[in-house]
């Protein structure tokens, strides 16, 4: 199934364009990346999803194919952005490693995890269902992992890329396990 670019364009257009913090979440609505925008959340997310001027895309840190949801956390004061980004990053990273390049400095934990002001689904339900199938997702993740390893070896050998490689390797392992879970016993085959 090809990307429904009209669906994505309408979805991104519905995002608020205030300054603030945003999360790019995967097909399971699990955060992949926490970012900030001082020029408007909609504009920044649109650049990520079209690969235009986005370091996390250029450095192979994120695979746009996996991005299905955007969470928006607008703020009224630019001074709030860094602390909110750091708080969200350090809240979500331990449960599923994020692919951020530069890590926000550790701050005091958020007193209360704020709910996003807006959650926008940027892929259709049909696309999400199809892409979540292990036979679709595992090969895609394996290919992306190979790309980031190649980028690390030939373009940018940095701790930021190494960290993103590790996050993708953990995802690859999860998708591998899901695909193995679909294995069927074939008659005449032992189960050992």
N, C-alpha and C positions, 0 to 999 in steps of 0.2 A: 504494500500500500504506500503510495506516495504521500508526502506531506500535503495537507490541505492548507496551502499558504493563505487562502482567504480567511479561513477560520483563525489561523495564528495572527494575521494582520488585524482582524477585528478584535481579538482578545487583547493583544498588546495595546491597541488604541484605547481600550477601556481602562487601562492602568492609570492610576493617578500620576501626575507629573510633578508632584511636590518634591522637595529635597528630602533625603532621608536614607534609610537602609532598606535593602531588599534581600530576599533569599530566592535562589534558583533551586527548585526541588525536582526530584526525579519522577519517574513513572509511578512510584509508590508514594509520592508526596513526602519523600524523605529529603531533607536539605542536602544539597551538594556544595553550595557556595553561598557565602554571606558577603554582600558588597554594599558599597555606599555610593550615593550620587549627590553631588552638590549642584548639579545642573538639571535634575529632574529624573525621577525613577523610571518613567516610561521611556524617555530618551536613552537612558543607560541600558536598560534591558533590551530595547530594540537593537542597540549596537551589538550586544552579546548574541542575540538570536540570528543576526545577519552576518556575524563574524567581522563586522566593520569596526576597525580600531579597538579590538578587545585583546588585551594581553593573555587572558586565560584561554582564549581560543587559539591565538597564535602560538602559544607555548604548549598546546595540546593538553592543558590541564583539565578541560571540561569537554565533554562530547555533547553538542547541542541536541543530538538525537534523543538523549535521555531527559532533557528538560521538558517537563509537562506542566509545571505549576510555578507561579511567581507569587511570593508573599511580599507585601509592601508595608513598610513601617515609616510613614511620613513624620517629619518633625517640623517645628516652626522655627527653631533656632539652630543654625549651623553648629554651634558649640555642643549640641547634644549628639551629633552624628557619630563621632569616634567612640564614645563610651557605649552607645547602643550597639554599634557594630561589634565591638569587642565582647560585650556581654552576650549577644546572640551567638557569636562564633564559639565562645568558650562554653556555652550551654550545650550546643548541638554537636560539636566536634568529638567529644568523648564517646557518644553513642554510635556515630557513623562518621568516620573521618572525612572532613571537608577537603576540597581541592584548592582552597585559597593559596595564593602564592605567598605574599607577605602576610605573616601572622599578626593579627592585632595584639598589642600588648595586653598582658593579663591585667584585669581590673577587678575591683570588688564584684562578686557575683551579683547578678540582677536580683533585687529584693523580690520582685515578682516578674515572672516571664510575661512580657506583654503579648497580647494577641495581635496578629497582624490586622491592620486596618482593612486590608483587602487581600484576598487570595484569588488569583486569576488562573484559570486553566487555559494553557496555550496550545494544547493538542486536543483534538476531538476524542470523545469516548472510544470510538472505534479504533483510532490510531493507538491510544493507550492500551487497549485490550490486546491488540495485535503485537505491539512492541514488548509487552510484558511476557509474552510466551518465551520460555527458556531457549527454544530453538532459534528464536530471533535475537534475543538479548545476549546470549553467551557469545555467539560469533561476533557480534558487533563490539562487545566489550573486549574480546580477545584482540580484535583488530585495533581498537583504540589503545589498548595496553601496548601493543607492538609499536604503534605510532609514537607514543610518549617515550618509550624506551629508546627508539631511534633518535628522537629529538634530544633526549638527554645525552646520548652517546656522540651525536654529531653536531649539535647546535648549541645547547645550553646545559652544561653540566653544573647544576646548582642544587643547593639544598631544597629550594622551593619546588623544583621539578621532581626531585627525589621524593619529597613528601607527597606530591600529587600521584607519582607512580605507585607509592605504597597504598594510597586510597583506592586507586583503580585496581590494584592487585587484590585488595580485600573484596571489592565488588565482584571481580572475576571469580574469586573463590565461591562467593554466594551463588552466583548464577550457575556455576559449574555444579554445585550441589543440587540446585533445583532441577537441572537437566538430568542428572543421575537419578533423581527421584522418579523420573518418568520411565526408567528402565523396566522392561518387562521380561519375565522369565520365558525363555524360548524352549519348547519341548526338546528334550535330549541334552539340554545344557545344565550343568550343575550350577548351584547357586553360590559356590564358594568363591 
